[in-house]
Amino acid sequence: MDYSIAGGRQPRGRRVASDNPSSTLGGGDMQENMYDQYGQPRQQQAPPQLFEDTSGQNYDYGNQGYGGMNYGYPPPGQPNQGASGGYGAYPGAIPGPQIFQDPLVANMAMQYGQSLASQGREYVDKKLEKYVSMSQVKYYFAVDTPYVMKKLRLLFFPFTHSDWSVRYEQDEPVQPRHEINAPDLYIPLMAVVTYILVAGLCLGLQERFSPDVLGMQASSALVWLVLEIFVIFATLYVTAIQTHIKSLDLLAFSSYKYVGMIVALLAGLVMQSLGYYCVLAYSSFSLVVFMFRTLRWQVQGGAAMEAYSAGNKRRLYLLLFMSGLQPLMMWWLTKHLVAV
Amino acid sequence: MAFGIYSLLEAVVLFLNAVCILNEERFLSKLPGWGGSQVHGFGEEPGVKTQIFHFIRSIKTVMKYPLIPMNIFIILFKLIFG
């Protein structure tokens, strides 16, 4: 996101540079090249001086000049053209002082462009930060392949896993890629998209498919997800339970069920409704175990609070409610997709 | 099955209407525990009833005026598109 803004803004700064008259030198594209890497001013100061020396001894400096050029500019293709054009046009154009001035102007333009870019970036960041903090969202997508494999295994076989706590490092939870128990949003996102596609496939095999069905599936899946999260929030509020759970955590936990739904639907495709019900039963059972164990750590905050917390029973009910909701939702969202 | 985003919006508006229409003098004040802001000690978790009353009061305060245009919009939408 940052890069796109910078890319969008930068040309404005550069255009100012090319507006000033000395850029008719013919070395226009070369100058741009130069200002692109203007971050190191010492090295970049060298080329203009090289020009000034050249004007005196045009003849024997040519070869050396090319060498110097290639040394100064990393990409070898463009500078060659630029340099030859520059030498050719140089005597006719405005002499020394203008060239000396040019980097200054360009420098200012560059700074102007940069300040514009950073202003724009700040503005967008601030606007976005108001609704969702990007760094928080990035945390949920810090996954890698081994993590995804392990997490999927955990979703379908959570019985032998014993340690459900999330490690903390300087008050920050460890990223999912290093911590199997941390919630992520990568699996849920992919699972929701896959669920919609699989639903389309199921409907297509039953000759019930039309393009708008996909949109309907997506909309209704979204609405049920929102409703579920809203109900959980309302419960949390009404029972006045203090937890570590952030709203994005809740989103992650309540959309892990799509993984089980996809598998159940695929089983339903292969083995009709019998396979669907068997797989649905198993996957919802394992999901309940997974949710209950994960959330118990999250809601009750480990064993530390258990000793003296008054609302312990409430917490237990909340846990049972949240994990008991999952099979219901799984069944409700898939039952119309399976051939009877 | 057609429970889309628009239906959710409608449902939310209807729910908010239902909360806002509860009459303060005739109904709510007769409920036990309404209005009496019980003082609870430090660290004591407020009860379920307190939280619900708090919730109702908040909705009544905040959503009173925004609900009017929302209702008008939905009614017009229904009239035009059925």
Interface residues (C-beta under 8 A of the other chain):
Chain A: M216 S219 S220 L222 V223 W224 V226 L227 Y237 V238 T239 A240 I241 A310 G311 H336
Chain B: M1 A2 F3 G4 I5 S7 L8 E44 E45 P46 G47 V48 Q51 I52 F55
